[in-house]
Amino acid sequence: MPVLRQITTCTESSTVVIERGVRARDRSVDYRLEVCRRHRWLADHWTGRRRTVDAGGRCGTVTDYRPYAQIVRSHSDLWLRALTAHGPEDHDGDLAAALCAGYEFLTSHREPTGVATALEHAARVAEAVTAGTLPLAEGQAQVLAALSMAETLDAKVRGA
């Protein structure tokens, strides 16, 4: 099932589309990223076939078809580490620990923001999945939704 991410709060139509194809039995595309002309720099770290479109979807929309672990890694590599200096690999692969550390980093000298609160929620859900108190698929969906919300809120704060 695809996961929708929004990496900008820009309301412009996309003019650049990056789509990474894959030869997998369960899908033909890993992801599709759409950005406007002003935000095309956000696509610098995304690989795939690039094309220009006249009137595309909304800027910053990522439709992600990858498995859960790959989407989490993408959040970590392209966003979370730059924001919080923490990623799962810094915590023996423990996503919940990385998100808790990120929350602590973001709130160490100030009140929690929406970004920090969404990270804390994602951490709590990840902990519940690990503990077995939340079903795996449901928990993973909730973690991805919280990470997506945190990333979108962060984009708004940064003016992206």
C-alpha positions in Angstrom: 0.0 0.0 0.0 1.5 3.4 -0.9 2.4 5.9 1.8 1.8 9.6 1.1 4.4 12.0 2.4 4.5 15.8 2.1 7.9 17.3 2.3 6.9 20.9 1.6 3.9 23.0 2.5 4.1 24.8 -0.9 0.7 24.9 -2.7 2.3 25.4 -6.2 1.8 22.7 -8.9 4.8 20.5 -9.4 6.9 21.0 -12.5 9.5 18.3 -11.9 8.7 14.6 -11.2 11.3 12.1 -10.1 10.2 8.5 -10.3 12.4 5.6 -9.3 11.4 2.4 -11.0 12.2 -1.0 -9.6 11.9 -4.5 -10.8 10.1 -6.1 -7.9 7.2 -8.6 -8.0 5.0 -6.5 -5.8 5.6 -3.1 -7.4 7.1 -1.3 -10.4 7.9 2.0 -8.7 9.8 2.7 -5.4 8.6 6.3 -5.2 7.4 9.3 -7.0 8.4 12.8 -5.9 6.9 16.0 -7.2 8.3 19.5 -6.7 7.8 22.9 -8.2 10.5 25.0 -9.8 11.3 26.8 -6.6 11.7 23.6 -4.6 13.5 21.5 -7.2 16.6 21.6 -4.9 14.8 19.2 -2.6 15.0 16.5 -5.2 18.8 16.7 -5.4 19.2 13.6 -3.2 16.4 11.6 -4.8 17.4 9.2 -7.6 15.3 8.2 -10.5 14.0 9.3 -13.8 13.5 13.0 -13.9 11.0 14.7 -16.1 9.4 18.1 -16.5 5.7 18.4 -16.4 3.4 21.3 -17.4 0.8 21.0 -14.7 1.5 18.3 -12.2 0.4 17.5 -8.7 1.1 19.4 -5.5 4.7 20.4 -4.8 6.4 18.3 -2.2 4.2 15.2 -2.6 6.0 11.9 -2.3 4.1 8.7 -3.1 6.2 6.0 -1.5 5.7 2.3 -2.4 8.7 0.9 -0.7 8.6 -1.4 2.3 8.4 0.1 5.8 12.1 -0.3 6.6 13.1 1.5 3.4 10.7 4.4 4.0 12.0 4.8 7.6 15.6 4.8 6.3 14.6 7.5 3.8 13.1 9.6 6.6 16.3 9.1 8.6 18.8 9.7 5.8 17.1 12.6 4.1 15.5 14.5 7.0 15.7 13.1 10.6 19.5 13.0 10.9 19.9 16.5 9.6 17.2 17.8 12.1 18.2 15.9 15.2 21.6 14.4 14.6 20.1 11.0 15.4 19.2 8.0 13.3 18.3 4.3 14.1 21.9 3.2 13.2 23.2 5.3 16.1 21.0 3.3 18.4 21.7 -0.3 17.3 18.9 0.0 14.7 16.3 0.9 17.4 13.9 3.4 15.7 12.1 4.2 19.0 15.4 5.0 20.7 16.5 7.3 17.8 13.1 9.1 17.8 13.3 9.5 21.6 16.8 10.9 21.3 15.6 13.2 18.5 12.8 14.4 20.7 15.1 15.1 23.6 17.5 17.0 21.3 14.7 19.2 20.0 13.3 19.9 23.4 16.5 20.2 25.4 16.4 24.0 25.6 12.9 24.9 24.5 9.2 23.8 24.7 8.1 21.0 22.4 7.1 22.0 18.9 4.7 20.2 16.7 7.7 18.5 15.1 9.0 17.3 18.4 5.6 16.1 19.5 5.1 14.1 16.3 8.5 12.5 16.8 7.6 11.6 20.4 4.3 10.1 19.2 6.2 8.0 16.6 8.6 6.9 19.2 5.8 5.8 21.6 4.1 3.8 18.7 7.4 2.2 17.7 8.0 1.1 21.3 4.5 -0.4 21.5 5.1 -2.3 18.3 8.4 -3.6 19.7 6.7 -4.6 22.9 4.0 -6.4 21.0 1.2 -4.3 22.4 0.3 -2.9 19.0 -0.1 -5.0 15.9 2.8 -4.7 13.5 1.0 -3.4 10.4 -1.1 -1.0 12.3 1.9 0.3 14.3 4.1 0.7 11.2 1.3 2.7 9.5 1.0 4.9 12.6 4.8 5.4 12.8 4.9 6.4 9.1 2.0 8.8 9.5 3.6 10.5 12.5 7.0 10.8 10.7 5.2 12.2 7.7 3.4 14.8 9.9 6.7 15.7 11.6 8.4 16.2 8.3 5.6 18.3 6.9 5.5 20.5 10.1 9.3 20.9 9.8 9.0 22.0 6.2 6.5 24.6 7.3 8.8 26.0 9.9 11.7 26.1 7.4 9.4 27.8 4.9 9.7 25.0 2.3 
